[in-house]
Amino acid sequence: MKKELGFEDIKIFLGKIILNIPEDITENLFEQNILDSISLISFIVSIEDEYSINISPSDLTSANFSTIENIYNTIKNSIQKEVTK
């Protein structure tokens, strides 16, 4: 694992993939047309590469990636799983 993941890191990664992401977004990213399936895949690959983790296919649900908070929790759990291996 490269470094500790912070909530703001999620926003930074999303910002690299999705330009003009609102600073205070708390709503569903899919419903707000901020995130779609292609940008989600790109985001997941970036996070997996940066943190040397593999997100389990069972964790790849729209609910887990619908908000920045849900994304943060999903990634954090994946990192914890990697640490305890």
Secondary structure as UniProt FT lines:
FT   HELIX           7..17
FT   TURN            19..20
FT   TURN            23..24
FT   TURN            29..33
FT   HELIX           37..51
FT   HELIX           57..59
FT   HELIX           63..65
FT   HELIX           68..83
//
